[in-house]
Each structure stands twice: as structure tokens, then as C-alpha cells.
Amino acid sequence: MRRHRRASEGSPPGTPLLLRDPSVTLPEAAEQLGHSVATLSEHYAHVIAELNGQPPMAADDQVNLARAERARRASGPLGDD
């Protein structure tokens, strides 16, 4: 049985953060990932498609939101996910 995976799995850590952050341009993201813009657009099209429709959000805000959600889950009635 094949497991469904998120489109961003297999990407270097932080790629979705870079691509969703409105303060990071595609040329800047490409440089940080060691690619040309053409390579970034081709190889990360699946990540870009996954982010389609999501509001832009600064990378720091994305990390803080994920940490808050994890803490909220951990403090739940059973203390697990």
C-alpha cells in the first residue's frame, strides 16, 4: 500500500517557508537553495502548487504558529496528539 505524502516531503527543510514568505523573492529563494530561478520553478513546482491559495506568511510567523499549535496539542487533556 502506497502512503500518501505531502508535496513538500523530500524538499530541503525550509523550502516551503521560503516560498510562502512574501519578503523572499524567487531569485533570493533560488540562491538560498543553490538553484537558478528556472531550476527552482521546475523542481519545486509541487511545493508551489501545495502552497497555492494559502495566504503569504513570513517564515518566522510560520514557525511561531507551528510551535504554538504543537504546544496547544501537548497541553491537551491527554497530553498527546
Secondary structure as the mmCIF struct_conf table of DSSP 4:
data_model
#
loop_
_struct_conf.conf_type_id
_struct_conf.id
_struct_conf.beg_label_comp_id
_struct_conf.beg_label_asym_id
_struct_conf.beg_label_seq_id
_struct_conf.end_label_comp_id
_struct_conf.end_label_asym_id
_struct_conf.end_label_seq_id
HELX_LH_PP_P HELX_LH_PP_P1 ARG A 2 HIS A 4
TURN_TY1_P TURN_TY1_P1 ALA A 7 GLY A 10
BEND BEND1 SER A 11 SER A 11
HELX_LH_PP_P HELX_LH_PP_P2 PRO A 12 PRO A 12
TURN_TY1_P TURN_TY1_P2 PRO A 13 GLY A 14
HELX_RH_AL_P HELX_RH_AL_P1 THR A 15 ARG A 20
TURN_TY1_P TURN_TY1_P3 PRO A 22 SER A 23
BEND BEND2 VAL A 24 VAL A 24
HELX_RH_AL_P HELX_RH_AL_P2 LEU A 26 LEU A 33
TURN_TY1_P TURN_TY1_P4 GLY A 34 GLY A 34
HELX_RH_AL_P HELX_RH_AL_P3 VAL A 37 HIS A 43
TURN_TY1_P TURN_TY1_P5 TYR A 44 TYR A 44
HELX_RH_AL_P HELX_RH_AL_P4 ALA A 45 LEU A 51
TURN_TY1_P TURN_TY1_P6 ASN A 52 GLY A 53
BEND BEND3 GLN A 54 GLN A 54
HELX_LH_PP_P HELX_LH_PP_P3 PRO A 55 PRO A 56
HELX_RH_AL_P HELX_RH_AL_P5 ALA A 59 ALA A 74
TURN_TY1_P TURN_TY1_P7 SER A 75 SER A 75
BEND BEND4 GLY A 76 GLY A 79
#
